[in-house]
Amino acid sequence: MTNVLVCVKRVVDSSGEVVLTEDGQSVDGKFAGYTMSNHEECAVELAVQATAATGGTATVLTLGEPEAVEQLRAALAVGCTAAVHVEADAGAFGPSDVAREIAAVVKEHEAAGRPHDLVLLGNDAADSGDFQVGIRLAYELGRPVVNGAARVTVEDGHVVAGVEAPTGYETYRVPLPAVVTVLEGGVEPRYPTVPGRMKAKKVEVETRSPATEPRGAKRVRLLLPPPQPSSVQILGKGADAAPAVVDLLEQLGVTR
């Protein structure tokens, strides 16, 4: 039996135009809405699969404002069985702060007889790009860590994590308890059904305050990359454009 803790974050939906806050410290979600990242959706799916295969439990955790309970309910609706909400201003917490808070929950649950054998996180934060929490958490807990896993299974007291590498597909086998960060693409996340959403509403969310005072991200500011230049070439109008189209296709190497 493997008990999994999967960590998610309430982030701005980046499917539209990305806008920064005036101080440049975060992405502004005033008009875009909020969600969880694709990495974390895959992490939730892998957590549900791992616990279903081993008869364990899948607990979802988030640190954030009261509204972040929406993301917890979304994870509960697709198969997680318990939820923990560390209520805090997420913007005041840097990667090391978040790692300490997750570690505090893991240690407290373990002392209470509710150990988490495997902790899953998204590979990086979708809003700020932080690529540190998983590694810092593993250091806090003294556990092995695998980064950027696309597939995760549990076998004979070990976690087997598959990672897409430049030289090919790599497989890591590390003993439990362990920490794994998940990269999207290796699994198709399921989406909540109406019965799943109704069931999620009935789950009591464990609410707690931060265990320590945050130090902050010490971030100077975020920057948006300059927009990519684009140009349009008018080839003509109607039948008169046909010769220009043929010339263009020849330039592109398109043959009959």
C-alpha positions as CSV (number, residue, x, y, z in Angstrom):
1,M,0.0,0.0,0.0
2,T,1.5,3.4,-1.1
3,N,0.2,6.6,0.3
4,V,0.8,9.6,-2.0
5,L,0.8,13.3,-1.3
6,V,0.4,15.4,-4.5
7,C,1.1,19.1,-4.4
8,V,-0.7,21.7,-6.6
9,K,-0.7,25.4,-6.9
10,R,-3.5,27.9,-8.0
11,V,-2.0,29.7,-11.0
12,V,-3.2,32.1,-13.6
13,D,-4.6,30.4,-16.7
14,S,-1.9,31.2,-19.3
15,S,-3.9,30.0,-22.4
16,G,-4.5,33.7,-23.2
17,E,-2.3,36.8,-23.1
18,V,0.1,36.8,-20.2
19,V,0.0,40.1,-18.1
20,L,2.3,40.8,-15.2
21,T,1.3,42.7,-12.0
22,E,2.6,46.2,-11.7
23,D,5.5,45.2,-9.4
24,G,6.6,42.4,-11.8
25,Q,6.5,39.8,-9.1
26,S,3.8,37.6,-10.5
27,V,1.3,37.0,-13.4
28,D,-1.9,39.0,-13.1
29,G,-5.0,36.8,-13.2
30,K,-7.5,39.6,-13.0
31,F,-9.0,38.8,-16.4
32,A,-7.6,35.4,-17.2
33,G,-9.0,33.2,-14.4
34,Y,-7.2,30.5,-12.4
35,T,-6.4,26.8,-12.8
36,M,-3.6,24.3,-11.9
37,S,-0.7,23.7,-14.3
38,N,-0.6,20.9,-16.9
39,H,2.4,19.4,-15.0
40,E,0.3,19.2,-11.8
41,E,-2.8,17.8,-13.6
42,C,-0.5,14.9,-14.7
43,A,0.9,14.6,-11.2
44,V,-2.6,14.2,-9.8
45,E,-3.4,11.6,-12.4
46,L,-0.2,9.6,-11.5
47,A,-1.0,9.9,-7.8
48,V,-4.5,8.4,-8.4
49,Q,-3.1,5.6,-10.6
50,A,-0.4,4.7,-8.1
51,T,-2.8,4.5,-5.2
52,A,-5.4,2.6,-7.1
53,A,-2.8,0.0,-8.0
54,T,-1.5,-0.4,-4.5
55,G,-4.6,0.2,-2.4
56,G,-3.2,3.4,-0.8
57,T,-4.5,6.9,-0.4
58,A,-4.0,10.1,-2.5
59,T,-3.9,13.4,-0.6
60,V,-3.8,16.7,-2.4
61,L,-2.1,19.8,-0.8
62,T,-2.0,23.4,-1.7
63,L,-0.6,26.6,-0.2
64,G,-2.6,29.7,-1.0
65,E,-5.5,32.0,-0.5
66,P,-9.0,30.6,0.5
67,E,-9.9,30.6,-3.2
68,A,-7.3,27.9,-3.8
69,V,-9.7,25.3,-2.4
70,E,-11.1,25.3,-5.9
71,Q,-8.0,23.5,-7.1
72,L,-8.2,21.0,-4.2
73,R,-11.8,20.2,-5.1
74,A,-10.8,19.7,-8.7
75,A,-8.2,17.1,-7.6
76,L,-10.7,15.4,-5.3
77,A,-13.2,15.2,-8.1
78,V,-10.8,13.0,-10.2
79,G,-9.8,10.5,-7.4
80,C,-7.8,12.1,-4.6
81,T,-9.4,11.1,-1.3
82,A,-8.2,13.8,1.1
83,A,-7.0,17.4,1.0
84,V,-4.8,19.8,2.9
85,H,-5.0,23.6,2.6
86,V,-2.2,25.7,4.0
87,E,-4.0,29.1,4.1
88,A,-1.5,31.9,3.3
89,D,-0.6,34.6,0.8
90,A,1.1,32.5,-1.8
91,G,2.9,35.6,-3.2
92,A,4.8,36.0,0.1
93,F,6.2,32.4,-0.1
94,G,9.4,31.6,-2.0
95,P,10.4,28.1,-3.1
96,S,12.3,27.4,0.1
97,D,9.3,28.5,2.1
98,V,6.9,26.3,0.2
99,A,9.2,23.3,0.6
100,R,9.4,23.8,4.4
101,E,5.6,24.0,4.6
102,I,5.1,20.8,2.6
103,A,7.8,19.1,4.7
104,A,6.0,20.2,7.9
105,V,2.8,18.6,6.7
106,V,4.6,15.4,5.8
107,K,6.3,15.2,9.2
108,E,3.2,16.0,11.1
109,H,1.1,13.4,9.3
110,E,3.8,10.8,9.8
111,A,3.9,11.5,13.5
112,A,0.1,11.0,13.5
113,G,0.4,7.7,11.8
114,R,-0.5,8.9,8.3
115,P,2.8,8.7,6.4
116,H,3.2,9.8,2.8
117,D,5.5,7.3,1.0
118,L,5.6,9.3,-2.2
119,V,5.3,13.1,-2.8
120,L,4.5,14.3,-6.3
121,L,4.9,17.8,-7.5
122,G,4.7,19.7,-10.8
123,N,8.1,20.0,-12.5
124,D,8.0,23.8,-12.1
125,A,5.7,26.6,-11.2
126,A,3.5,27.6,-14.1
127,D,3.3,31.3,-13.0
128,S,6.8,32.1,-11.7
129,G,8.9,29.4,-13.4
130,D,10.4,28.3,-10.1
131,F,12.2,25.0,-10.5
132,Q,13.2,24.4,-6.9
133,V,10.5,23.2,-4.6
134,G,10.8,19.5,-5.4
135,I,14.6,19.5,-4.8
136,R,14.4,21.6,-1.7
137,L,11.6,19.4,-0.3
138,A,13.7,16.3,-0.8
139,Y,16.5,17.9,1.0
140,E,14.2,18.9,3.9
141,L,12.9,15.3,4.2
142,G,16.2,13.5,3.5
143,R,14.6,11.6,0.6
144,P,15.8,10.8,-2.9
145,V,14.3,12.8,-5.7
146,V,13.7,12.4,-9.5
147,N,13.0,15.5,-11.6
148,G,11.0,15.8,-14.8
149,A,9.4,12.3,-14.7
150,A,6.8,11.7,-17.4
151,R,5.7,8.3,-16.0
152,V,5.6,7.1,-12.4
153,T,4.8,3.6,-11.0
154,V,5.4,1.9,-7.7
155,E,6.9,-1.5,-7.6
156,D,8.1,-3.6,-4.6
157,G,8.8,-0.6,-2.3
158,H,10.4,1.5,-5.0
159,V,9.2,4.2,-7.3
160,V,10.0,3.7,-11.0
161,A,10.2,7.1,-12.8
162,G,10.6,7.5,-16.6
163,V,12.3,10.6,-17.8
164,E,12.6,11.9,-21.4
165,A,16.2,12.9,-21.9
166,P,18.1,14.4,-24.9
167,T,19.8,11.0,-25.4
168,G,16.7,8.9,-25.1
169,Y,14.3,7.6,-22.4
170,E,15.8,7.1,-19.0
171,T,14.3,5.0,-16.1
172,Y,15.2,5.7,-12.5
173,R,14.3,3.2,-9.7
174,V,14.6,4.7,-6.2
175,P,13.5,3.4,-2.8
176,L,10.5,4.8,-1.0
177,P,9.9,7.2,0.6
178,A,10.8,9.5,-2.2
179,V,10.0,12.8,-4.0
180,V,9.2,13.0,-7.7
181,T,8.5,16.1,-9.9
182,V,6.3,15.5,-12.9
183,L,6.6,16.8,-16.4
184,E,3.5,16.8,-18.6
185,G,3.2,14.5,-21.6
186,G,3.6,11.0,-20.2
187,V,0.0,10.6,-19.1
188,E,-3.4,11.9,-20.1
189,P,-5.1,13.5,-17.0
190,R,-8.7,12.6,-16.5
191,Y,-11.4,15.2,-16.2
192,P,-14.0,15.3,-13.4
193,T,-17.4,13.9,-13.9
194,V,-20.6,15.3,-12.4
195,P,-20.7,12.5,-9.7
196,G,-17.0,13.2,-9.0
197,R,-17.6,16.9,-8.5
198,M,-20.6,16.2,-6.2
199,K,-18.4,13.7,-4.1
200,A,-15.6,16.2,-3.9
201,K,-17.9,18.8,-2.3
202,K,-18.5,16.5,0.6
203,V,-14.8,15.9,1.5
204,E,-13.7,17.9,4.5
205,V,-10.5,19.8,3.7
206,E,-7.9,19.9,6.4
207,T,-7.1,23.6,6.9
208,R,-3.9,24.8,8.7
209,S,-1.8,27.9,9.1
210,P,1.9,28.1,8.0
211,A,4.4,26.5,10.3
212,T,7.0,29.2,9.8
213,E,7.3,32.9,8.7
214,P,8.1,33.1,5.0
215,R,11.3,34.6,3.8
216,G,10.0,35.4,0.4
217,A,11.2,34.6,-3.1
218,K,13.9,37.4,-3.2
219,R,12.9,37.8,-6.8
220,V,13.9,41.0,-8.6
221,R,11.0,40.9,-11.1
222,L,9.6,38.8,-13.9
223,L,10.0,39.8,-17.5
224,L,7.9,39.0,-20.6
225,P,9.8,38.1,-23.7
226,P,9.4,40.6,-26.6
227,P,6.6,39.7,-29.0
228,Q,7.7,37.7,-32.1
229,P,7.7,39.9,-35.2
230,S,5.3,38.8,-38.0
231,S,4.8,40.0,-41.5
232,V,2.1,39.4,-44.2
233,Q,2.7,39.2,-47.9
234,I,-0.3,39.9,-50.2
235,L,0.0,37.7,-53.2
236,G,-2.9,39.2,-55.1
237,K,-6.6,38.9,-55.5
238,G,-8.7,36.2,-57.2
239,A,-7.3,34.4,-60.3
240,D,-4.6,37.1,-60.7
241,A,-2.9,35.7,-57.5
242,A,-2.4,32.2,-59.1
243,P,1.1,32.9,-60.6
244,A,2.4,34.3,-57.3
245,V,1.0,31.3,-55.4
246,V,2.9,29.0,-57.7
247,D,6.1,31.0,-57.3
248,L,5.7,30.8,-53.5
249,L,5.1,27.1,-53.5
250,E,8.3,26.6,-55.6
251,Q,10.3,28.7,-53.2
252,L,9.0,26.6,-50.3
253,G,10.0,23.4,-52.2
254,V,6.5,22.1,-52.6
255,T,6.2,20.0,-55.8
256,R,3.3,18.2,-57.5
